[in-house]
Amino acid sequence: MTETVCVGAIAGSYGVRGEVRLKSFCADPEAIAEYGPLTGDNGASYSVTLTRPIKNGFAARLGGVATKEEADALKGVQLFAPRDRLPATEEDEFYHADLIGLRVVDTGGTEIGTIRAVMDHGAGDLLEIKGPGLKNTVLLPFTRACVPTVDLAGGKVVADPPEGLF
């Protein structure tokens, strides 16, 4: 498990007074302000104050950012919170960061590949799997039927993919 988890990203500036457009990746989007100070992938630390909801996120003030130019320069910066500040997960609930990099084996124990990403396009999560015998990545539905076992301690998931997927 990682020591930090990506909880949001800066999408650019908002207005002319140094506010930023903030995308929250949290289950409760407003909770991103409670996990601060957040560390950017640029190495800087930011306190976060949400000022108002806007389309696709929030307008926010970040500590140390006072001008539109400073806010513009932060576009694309990902924000991370220490894992111990985040709420504990419930049974059958996982942080995406914990799943990425896990080995994927089939129900017979044969290694299929590793999880490269977890995607959610609205109809449920998909695991992007890259494997040694695969020309392209494969998207596996992250459901109890297709992934009956997640073993974080063992560093693997057991997959029962639909026929013909691999």
C-alpha positions in Angstrom: 0.0 0.0 0.0 1.2 3.5 -0.8 1.8 6.1 1.9 -0.1 8.8 0.0 -3.2 8.6 -2.2 -4.1 11.0 -5.1 -7.2 12.8 -3.9 -7.5 15.5 -6.6 -6.0 17.6 -9.4 -5.7 21.2 -10.3 -7.5 21.9 -13.6 -6.2 25.5 -14.0 -7.0 28.9 -12.7 -10.5 30.2 -11.8 -11.0 34.0 -12.1 -8.3 36.6 -11.7 -7.7 36.5 -7.9 -5.5 33.3 -7.6 -8.3 30.7 -7.2 -7.9 27.3 -8.9 -10.3 24.9 -10.5 -10.0 21.8 -8.4 -11.2 18.3 -9.4 -11.8 16.0 -6.4 -11.4 12.3 -6.7 -12.9 11.6 -3.2 -16.1 9.6 -2.7 -17.4 12.7 -0.9 -15.9 15.5 -3.2 -16.0 18.2 -0.5 -13.9 16.1 1.9 -10.8 16.9 -0.1 -10.4 20.1 2.0 -10.4 18.0 5.2 -7.3 16.0 4.2 -4.9 18.9 3.9 -2.4 20.1 3.7 -2.1 18.3 0.4 1.2 17.6 -1.4 1.4 18.3 -5.1 3.3 16.0 -7.5 5.5 19.1 -7.9 6.7 18.7 -4.3 4.9 21.7 -2.9 2.4 21.6 0.0 -0.9 23.4 -0.1 -3.7 24.1 2.4 -7.0 23.9 0.6 -10.1 26.1 1.1 -13.1 25.4 -1.1 -14.8 28.6 -2.1 -17.7 27.4 -4.2 -18.9 24.5 -6.4 -18.4 24.9 -10.1 -19.0 22.7 -13.1 -16.8 19.5 -12.8 -15.4 20.5 -9.4 -14.7 23.4 -7.1 -13.2 26.8 -7.1 -10.6 26.8 -4.3 -7.9 28.8 -2.7 -4.5 27.1 -2.1 -2.1 28.3 0.5 0.8 30.2 -1.2 -1.1 30.9 -4.4 -2.2 34.5 -4.7 -2.2 35.4 -8.5 -3.9 34.1 -11.6 -0.4 33.5 -13.1 0.6 31.3 -10.1 -2.7 29.4 -10.4 -2.3 29.0 -14.2 1.2 27.5 -13.6 -0.3 24.7 -11.4 -2.6 23.3 -14.1 -2.3 19.5 -14.2 -0.7 19.2 -10.7 -2.0 16.1 -8.9 -2.7 16.5 -5.1 -1.9 13.7 -2.6 -3.0 13.2 1.0 -1.3 11.0 3.5 -3.1 7.7 3.8 -3.6 7.9 7.5 -5.8 11.0 7.1 -8.2 9.2 4.8 -11.2 7.2 6.1 -10.8 3.5 6.5 -12.3 1.4 3.8 -15.2 -1.0 4.4 -15.3 -4.7 3.5 -15.2 -5.0 -0.3 -14.1 -1.4 -0.7 -10.7 -0.5 -2.0 -8.6 2.6 -2.9 -7.6 2.5 -6.5 -4.0 3.2 -5.5 -4.1 -0.2 -3.6 -5.2 -2.1 -6.6 -2.8 -0.7 -9.2 0.2 -2.9 -9.6 -1.4 -6.1 -8.1 -0.8 -9.3 -9.9 -3.8 -10.9 -11.6 -4.2 -14.7 -11.6 -7.0 -16.8 -12.9 -8.9 -19.3 -10.7 -6.4 -22.0 -11.6 -3.5 -19.9 -10.3 -2.0 -19.0 -13.7 -0.7 -15.4 -13.9 -2.6 -13.3 -16.4 -0.9 -9.9 -15.9 -0.9 -6.9 -13.6 -3.4 -4.1 -13.0 -2.3 -0.9 -14.7 -5.3 1.3 -13.9 -8.8 1.3 -12.5 -11.4 3.1 -14.6 -14.9 4.2 -13.9 -16.9 5.3 -16.9 -20.3 5.4 -15.1 -21.4 1.8 -15.3 -19.0 0.3 -12.8 -15.2 0.0 -12.3 -13.0 -1.7 -14.9 -9.5 -3.0 -14.2 -7.0 -2.4 -17.0 -4.8 -5.4 -17.2 -1.4 -5.7 -19.0 0.0 -9.1 -19.4 3.0 -10.9 -20.9 0.9 -12.7 -23.5 -1.4 -9.8 -24.3 -0.9 -7.6 -27.4 -3.1 -4.8 -25.9 -4.4 -4.2 -22.4 -7.7 -5.9 -21.4 -10.5 -4.3 -19.5 -12.0 -6.6 -16.9 -15.2 -5.6 -15.0 -14.4 -5.2 -11.3 -17.4 -7.2 -10.1 -17.7 -10.0 -7.6 -18.4 -12.4 -10.5 -15.2 -11.5 -12.5 -12.9 -10.8 -9.5 -14.0 -13.0 -6.6 -10.9 -12.5 -4.5 -8.8 -9.4 -3.7 -5.8 -10.2 -1.6 -4.0 -6.9 -0.8 -1.7 -8.6 1.7 -0.7 -11.2 -0.9 -0.4 -8.6 -3.7 -2.8 -10.3 -6.1 -6.4 -10.5 -7.3 -8.0 -13.7 -8.5 -10.0 -13.2 -11.7 -12.7 -15.4 -13.3 -12.9 -13.5 -16.6 -15.7 -14.0 -19.1 -15.0 -16.7 -21.8 -12.8 -15.3 -24.6 -11.7 -12.1 -22.8 -8.1 -13.2 -22.5 
